Amino acid sequence: MRTLSLTIVGLALTAALAHAQAAPPAAPAAPGAAPAAPAGTKATTAAAEAQAPDGKSDASEPQGFAYNPDGRRDPFVSLLRRGLDSRNSSPKMAGLSGLGTSEVSLRGVLTSEGDYVGILQGVDSKNYIVRVGDKLSDGMIRSIFKDSMVILQQVNDPLSLEKQREVRKLLRQTEEAK
């Protein structure tokens, strides 16, 4: 008999604990305020609206997290694109001056008046004839040889120590890679 009553008391305590954990803690009532209704009733919502100082419901306010930097940088903003606004950035220039070093490949070399002239193909599938000194969006043609071209590329990486690097574009690069 005693074991049965202990089991019943244990079950009642377990049920009370589960109910207490499931229900949110009730806020203390202000003096002179109406008693709170049980959770989940319409009276609870009306009481919460009546207790709001500005008369607005708490349900209309957005819930979530807002980042307040307080003088620190936002960890979700890229350091490489810092200060660039995609809405205000100028559209990409057309032609060779709008293409970067990584967006062109050397397709041919010609001789014109004793100098070498390169034929580049861009990602736009157009061919461009270039001479030494012609500019790309991120560099300049430094030299052209019979089987390659050297481009002096400007490095925009703030963490890099070098501000320029030479990029060599080889003629028939895809055939040599096989």
C-alpha positions as CSV (number, residue, x, y, z in Angstrom):
1,M,0.0,0.0,0.0
2,R,2.8,2.3,0.9
3,T,4.6,1.6,-2.4
4,L,1.4,2.4,-4.3
5,S,1.0,5.8,-2.6
6,L,4.7,6.7,-3.2
7,T,4.3,5.8,-6.9
8,I,1.1,8.0,-7.2
9,V,2.9,10.9,-5.4
10,G,5.9,10.5,-7.8
11,L,3.7,10.5,-10.8
12,A,1.9,13.6,-9.6
13,L,5.2,15.4,-9.0
14,T,6.4,14.4,-12.5
15,A,3.2,15.7,-14.1
16,A,3.5,18.9,-12.2
17,L,7.1,19.4,-13.2
18,A,6.3,18.7,-16.8
19,H,3.4,21.2,-16.7
20,A,5.6,23.9,-15.0
21,Q,8.3,23.5,-17.7
22,A,5.9,23.7,-20.6
23,A,4.1,26.8,-19.3
24,P,6.0,30.1,-19.4
25,P,6.6,31.8,-16.0
26,A,3.9,34.2,-15.1
27,A,4.8,37.9,-14.6
28,P,4.0,39.3,-11.2
29,A,0.7,41.2,-11.3
30,A,0.7,44.9,-10.7
31,P,-1.3,46.2,-7.7
32,G,-4.8,46.8,-8.7
33,A,-4.5,44.8,-12.0
34,A,-7.0,42.2,-13.0
35,P,-6.0,38.6,-12.2
36,A,-4.3,36.7,-15.0
37,A,-6.3,34.2,-16.9
38,P,-4.9,30.7,-17.7
39,A,-2.5,30.5,-20.6
40,G,-3.9,30.1,-24.0
41,T,-7.1,32.0,-23.5
42,K,-8.4,35.2,-25.1
43,A,-8.3,37.0,-21.8
44,T,-4.5,36.5,-21.6
45,T,-4.0,38.2,-25.0
46,A,-6.4,41.1,-24.0
47,A,-4.6,41.5,-20.7
48,A,-1.2,41.6,-22.4
49,E,-2.4,44.3,-24.8
50,A,-3.9,46.3,-21.9
51,Q,-0.6,46.1,-20.0
52,A,1.5,47.3,-22.9
53,P,2.6,50.9,-22.1
54,D,2.0,52.3,-25.6
55,G,-1.2,50.4,-26.2
56,K,0.3,48.3,-29.0
57,S,0.5,44.5,-28.9
58,D,3.8,42.8,-28.4
59,A,2.9,40.4,-31.3
60,S,3.3,43.3,-33.9
61,E,6.9,43.9,-32.9
62,P,9.5,42.0,-34.8
63,Q,11.2,39.2,-33.0
64,G,14.7,38.1,-33.8
65,F,18.2,39.3,-33.3
66,A,19.6,42.7,-34.5
67,Y,23.4,43.2,-34.6
68,N,24.6,46.3,-32.7
69,P,28.2,46.9,-33.7
70,D,29.1,49.5,-31.0
71,G,32.3,50.5,-32.9
72,R,33.2,47.0,-34.0
73,R,33.2,45.8,-37.6
74,D,30.4,43.5,-38.7
75,P,31.8,40.0,-38.9
76,F,29.5,39.1,-41.8
77,V,30.8,41.8,-44.1
78,S,33.7,40.8,-46.4
79,L,37.0,42.6,-45.8
80,L,37.7,42.3,-49.5
81,R,34.5,44.1,-50.6
82,R,34.4,46.6,-47.7
83,G,33.1,50.0,-48.8
84,L,31.8,48.7,-52.1
85,D,28.1,49.1,-52.6
86,S,26.8,46.8,-55.4
87,R,23.9,49.2,-56.0
88,N,26.2,52.2,-56.6
89,S,29.0,50.4,-58.4
90,S,29.5,51.5,-62.0
91,P,28.5,48.9,-64.7
92,K,31.3,46.9,-66.2
93,M,33.0,48.5,-69.1
94,A,32.6,46.9,-72.5
95,G,35.5,45.6,-74.5
96,L,39.0,44.7,-73.4
97,S,39.2,47.3,-70.7
98,G,36.3,45.6,-68.9
99,L,38.0,42.2,-68.8
100,G,40.3,41.0,-66.0
101,T,43.5,39.0,-66.4
102,S,41.8,35.8,-65.4
103,E,39.0,36.4,-67.9
104,V,41.3,36.3,-71.0
105,S,43.3,33.6,-72.8
106,L,46.0,34.0,-75.4
107,R,44.8,32.4,-78.7
108,G,47.4,33.7,-81.2
109,V,50.5,35.8,-81.8
110,L,51.2,37.8,-85.0
111,T,54.1,39.9,-86.2
112,S,53.2,43.4,-87.2
113,E,55.9,45.9,-88.2
114,G,58.6,44.0,-86.3
115,D,56.6,43.8,-83.1
116,Y,54.5,40.9,-81.7
117,V,50.8,41.4,-81.5
118,G,48.6,39.1,-79.4
119,I,45.1,37.8,-80.0
120,L,43.2,37.4,-76.8
121,Q,39.8,35.7,-76.3
122,G,37.6,36.9,-73.5
123,V,34.9,35.2,-71.5
124,D,32.5,37.1,-73.8
125,S,33.8,34.8,-76.6
126,K,35.1,37.9,-78.5
127,N,38.6,38.2,-79.9
128,Y,40.8,41.2,-79.2
129,I,44.0,42.3,-80.8
130,V,46.4,43.7,-78.2
131,R,49.8,45.4,-78.2
132,V,52.3,46.1,-75.5
133,G,50.9,48.8,-73.2
134,D,47.2,48.0,-73.7
135,K,45.2,48.0,-70.5
136,L,42.8,45.4,-69.0
137,S,40.5,46.2,-66.0
138,D,43.1,44.9,-63.5
139,G,46.4,45.2,-65.4
140,M,48.5,46.1,-68.5
141,I,50.1,44.1,-71.3
142,R,53.8,44.2,-70.4
143,S,55.4,42.1,-73.1
144,I,54.4,39.7,-75.9
145,F,56.7,36.9,-77.2
146,K,56.1,34.4,-80.0
147,D,54.6,31.8,-77.6
148,S,53.5,33.8,-74.6
149,M,52.4,37.1,-73.1
150,V,53.2,38.8,-69.8
151,I,50.5,40.9,-68.0
152,L,51.4,43.1,-65.1
153,Q,48.4,42.6,-62.8
154,Q,47.4,45.0,-60.0
155,V,46.7,43.1,-56.8
156,N,43.7,44.4,-54.8
157,D,44.1,42.0,-51.8
158,P,44.6,44.1,-48.7
159,L,46.4,41.2,-47.0
160,S,49.0,40.8,-49.8
161,L,52.4,42.4,-49.5
162,E,52.9,42.7,-53.2
163,K,50.8,45.3,-55.1
164,Q,51.6,44.0,-58.6
165,R,52.4,40.6,-60.1
166,E,53.3,39.2,-63.4
167,V,50.9,36.8,-65.0
168,R,52.1,34.7,-67.9
169,K,49.6,33.6,-70.5
170,L,50.9,30.8,-72.7
171,L,49.9,30.1,-76.3
172,R,48.2,26.7,-76.7
173,Q,47.9,26.5,-72.9
174,T,45.1,23.9,-73.0
175,E,47.1,21.5,-75.2
176,E,50.2,21.6,-72.9
177,A,48.1,20.9,-69.9
178,K,47.0,17.5,-71.3
